[in-house]
C-alpha cells in the first residue's frame, strides 16, 4: 500500500457503517440464527416482545465482543489480507472508540437481558462475551494452536442463551446444541486456515497449520469430524430432533465425513501459496478439498439447526 | 477530534450520519425499555393496593 493511500485512509472520517462493521454483522446473523433455534427448541412460552429483546441482547452482546476483539487485535488484523480493511487497522476508527463501544454495548446487553428476560440468560451472555473477548482474544489466540478449539465455546453458547431466555433453564438438550457447534468449529475453521495459513503466519498467530503443519491439521480435521457426526445424531436419541433432523444429520454427516476424508488424503495447505486476491473462496487448486469442506460445513450446520426450527415451527412429527 | 467550525463537508456529513444513527439507536432503546416495562408489569399494574 502506498504512503499516499495510507494517509488518505487515515484521514477518512468514520461513518456509522464503520461502527456497524465493528460489530461483525455477518457473525451476528449466525449467532441470531442459532440463538433463535435454541429459543424455539426450548418449547417454552415467552412473550414475543421479550423473545425479540432476548435475541436483540444476544446479537448486541456478540457485536460488543466483536468490537472488543477488533480493538485488541488491530495489530494482527493490519497484517492479514482478510482483515486489514477493518475500521481500526484501516485508521477510520480509533482503537479507544472500538473499546468504548464494546464495553458500553456489553454492559447494556447483559443488564437489559437481566432486567427484561432473566438472570440465567444474562449470566450466560456475560460469560460468552468474557470468554470471547478475554479468554479467546487476549489469551488463547496468541498463545496456543488450540485457540479456536477452546475459544469456539464462545461461538457455541448462543443456543443455550436462547434456550435459557425462553425456559429459564438450560437442560441437556440445550447443551447438545452447544456441543454440536463446539465440535463443528475446529474442522470448519481449520479447513479455512489450510488455505489462509500464510496470513496467520505473517501475523504471528499460532494457528494449527502454522505450528503443527498442514498434514497434522488435515488429520485433526478428520478426527474432529469423526466426533462431530455421531454427536449430531444424538438429538434424535433425546427427542430434540425428529425424522427430518435424522435425515439431515445422517445424510449431511455422511457427506461431511467424505469431504473430511478427501481433505485428509489431499495436499491442502502443502502447495506453494500464491494468491493475488482478497477473497476467501478463490483459492489455489491444491486447497480445493479444504475449500469444499469449509463451504459444506456452513451448509451442514445451517441445515441441522434449520431442521430443528422447521420441526418445531411446522409441528412436524417426532420419532417417539 | 475535528473542530466542527473547520471541518470539511465530508467530515460534517460523516458526523451527521453518526449522530443520526446514535439518535435512532437511543430512541429504539427508550421505546424497548417502555414496552418491556408494560409487558413485565402486565395485569399486575391493575392488581395493587390503592
Interface residues (C-beta under 8 A of the other chain):
Chain A: X13 X14 X15 X16 X19 X47 X49 X50 X53 X56 X108 X112 X115 X116
Chain B: X2 X10 X11 X14 X15 X17 X18 X20 X21 X22 X29 X32 X33 X35 X36 X39 X40
